[in-house]
Amino acid sequence: MKAAVRDRYGPPDVVDVREVDIPVPSADQVLVRVCAASINRADLDGLYPRWQFMRLFLGLRKPRIRGLGLDVAGVVESVGPDVTRFRPGDEVFGDLFEFGLGAFAEYVCARETAFTSMPVGIPFEEAATLPHSAILALQGLRLRDGRSIGRGDRVLIVGASGNVGPFAIQIARSRGSEVTGVARTGKLDFVRSLGADRVIDYTEVDVTRTGDRFDWILDVDAHHSILRWRQALRPNGAYVALGGSGGWFLKALPQGPAVSLATGKHMGLMLWWQPFKAEDVETLKELVAAGTVKPAIDRRFALSEVRDALRYVDQGRAKGKVVITV
Ligand SMILES: NC(=O)c1ccc[n+]([C@@H]2O[C@H](COP(=O)([O-])OP(=O)(O)OC[C@H]3O[C@@H](n4cnc5c(N)ncnc54)[C@H](OP(=O)(O)O)[C@@H]3O)[C@@H](O)[C@H]2O)c1
């Protein structure tokens, strides 16, 4: 089978599509014929980690895992002897973050718990956009104690035009919140088309200093310190950052709890992510079935073009999701 692999860290150029053996599922593993996969920021962070400490987990000098790709949708081809939930022919999707990656390939083999049945009424290409980013959006709009956004809340989505942001806008709108999306100039129309009530161009406006106050700020990839965001939050508001640069992390980890304690607002990095959590996946499937969440696909690339696809996302050109069709 063909699979995207890399032997060293580096930009998308290090990725090759090579011929490798089709894995054989053992024990509770299923072999899935991949129909579609999608690209996430995490794929690029795995290619050349933004945070050098990640190499402790990914491999110090070269990546321990050669395959790439988290988000997958496809058809079960064969199953191991202990598999109870699936049989050949079942249509499934999943997030391979905790299951050895490898979605950018013709087949992928992982434990059955990596997958669940496909959402009803959408094609593989759309299902493949959901597992990683839409779950991050759902969980970023909810605190560890279950507190979330509601009707009339003023919600700011910073990084509204990438993988997570479009899902976050749609989820927030479905809860009756008033949504402002932040993106660069050329992507503002796209953000509006997702349902945002207002948009802000971060290349022209310092979003932390507009004078506006929000009940919830979801910052997909932080570019300002927590201290700066403090003034943009209403009393009892929440600022949830999903990620940021290494320098941002170092400051945010102590600042988040300290500022939260001092202000009564919740501010900090999301530390409660549970990849492809079953309960959230069911919620997501309902939102998709109701047409409330509709994946926004920018471009599709064939598996042989995976390098171009990764480059396209890495260069910040994508509006929404980029899909690999297999
Ligand atoms: N906390 C956790 O447990 C956890 C787990 C997994 C992943 N993550 C994080 O989740 C995030 C996933 O993000 P993603 O895949 O949606 O990223 P993405 O697709 O790369 O999107 C990044 C967004 O940030 C915007 N942006 C870029 N520069 C900006 C600036 N200076 N000011 C404001 N916005 C700016 C981009 O806008 P334009 O495109 O319009 O420029 C884009 O909308 C990553 O940060 C990842 O590290 C967190």
The ligand as a Tripos MOL2 file, in Angstrom:
@<TRIPOS>MOLECULE
LIG
   48    52     1     0     0
SMALL
NO_CHARGES

@<TRIPOS>ATOM
      1 N1         -4.5730   22.0570   24.6950 N.am      1 LIG1
      2 C1         -4.5650   20.8620   24.1330 C.2       1 LIG1
      3 O1         -4.7130   19.8380   24.7970 O.2       1 LIG1
      4 C2         -4.3610   20.7410   22.6480 C.ar      1 LIG1
      5 C3         -4.3840   19.4970   22.0160 C.ar      1 LIG1
      6 C4         -4.2130   19.4310   20.6330 C.ar      1 LIG1
      7 C5         -4.0050   20.6020   19.9010 C.ar      1 LIG1
      8 N2         -3.9490   21.7890   20.5650 N.ar      1 LIG1
      9 C6         -3.7490   23.0770   19.8780 C.3       1 LIG1
     10 O2         -4.9340   23.3650   19.1870 O.3       1 LIG1
     11 C7         -4.6100   24.3360   18.1820 C.3       1 LIG1
     12 C8         -5.2500   23.8820   16.8890 C.3       1 LIG1
     13 O3         -5.3040   24.9680   16.0560 O.3       1 LIG1
     14 P1         -5.7700   24.8880   14.5480 P.3       1 LIG1
     15 O4         -5.4890   23.5180   14.0370 O.co2     1 LIG1
     16 O5         -7.1260   25.4410   14.3990 O.co2     1 LIG1
     17 O6         -4.6980   25.8940   13.9500 O.3       1 LIG1
     18 P2         -4.6510   26.5470   12.5320 P.3       1 LIG1
     19 O7         -5.5950   25.8600   11.6110 O.co2     1 LIG1
     20 O8         -3.2210   26.6710   12.1980 O.co2     1 LIG1
     21 O9         -5.2650   27.9810   12.7780 O.3       1 LIG1
     22 C9         -4.5320   28.9880   13.3820 C.3       1 LIG1
     23 C10        -5.4080   30.2090   13.4420 C.3       1 LIG1
     24 O10        -4.6830   31.2330   14.1150 O.3       1 LIG1
     25 C11        -4.8460   32.4320   13.3790 C.3       1 LIG1
     26 N3         -3.7440   33.3480   13.6130 N.ar      1 LIG1
     27 C12        -2.4830   33.2930   13.0930 C.ar      1 LIG1
     28 N4         -1.7710   34.3370   13.5450 N.ar      1 LIG1
     29 C13        -2.5890   35.0470   14.3680 C.ar      1 LIG1
     30 C14        -2.4240   36.2470   15.1430 C.ar      1 LIG1
     31 N5         -1.2720   36.9190   15.1660 N.pl3     1 LIG1
     32 N6         -3.4840   36.6890   15.8570 N.ar      1 LIG1
     33 C15        -4.6530   36.0250   15.8260 C.ar      1 LIG1
     34 N7         -4.8750   34.8950   15.1210 N.ar      1 LIG1
     35 C16        -3.8430   34.4130   14.4020 C.ar      1 LIG1
     36 C17        -4.9600   31.9990   11.9500 C.3       1 LIG1
     37 O11        -5.6170   33.0170   11.2180 O.3       1 LIG1
     38 P3         -5.3020   33.2760    9.6430 P.3       1 LIG1
     39 O12        -5.2380   31.9070    9.0120 O.co2     1 LIG1
     40 O13        -6.4990   34.0660    9.2020 O.co2     1 LIG1
     41 O14        -4.0160   33.9820    9.5800 O.co2     1 LIG1
     42 C18        -5.8080   30.7320   12.0810 C.3       1 LIG1
     43 O15        -7.1810   31.0470   12.1030 O.3       1 LIG1
     44 C19        -3.0910   24.3950   18.0800 C.3       1 LIG1
     45 O16        -2.6370   25.5460   18.7520 O.3       1 LIG1
     46 C20        -2.6570   23.1270   18.8270 C.3       1 LIG1
     47 O17        -1.3950   23.2810   19.4090 O.3       1 LIG1
     48 C21        -4.1500   21.8780   21.8940 C.ar      1 LIG1
@<TRIPOS>BOND
     1     1     2 1
     2     2     3 2
     3     2     4 1
     4     4     5 ar
     5     4    48 ar
     6     5     6 ar
     7     6     7 ar
     8     7     8 ar
     9     8     9 1
    10     8    48 ar
    11     9    10 1
    12     9    46 1
    13    10    11 1
    14    11    12 1
    15    11    44 1
    16    12    13 1
    17    13    14 1
    18    14    15 2
    19    14    16 1
    20    14    17 1
    21    17    18 1
    22    18    19 2
    23    18    20 1
    24    18    21 1
    25    21    22 1
    26    22    23 1
    27    23    24 1
    28    23    42 1
    29    24    25 1
    30    25    26 1
    31    25    36 1
    32    26    27 ar
    33    26    35 ar
    34    27    28 ar
    35    28    29 ar
    36    29    30 ar
    37    29    35 ar
    38    30    31 1
    39    30    32 ar
    40    32    33 ar
    41    33    34 ar
    42    34    35 ar
    43    36    37 1
    44    36    42 1
    45    37    38 1
    46    38    39 2
    47    38    40 1
    48    38    41 1
    49    42    43 1
    50    44    45 1
    51    44    46 1
    52    46    47 1
@<TRIPOS>SUBSTRUCTURE
     1 LIG1         1 GROUP 0 **** ****
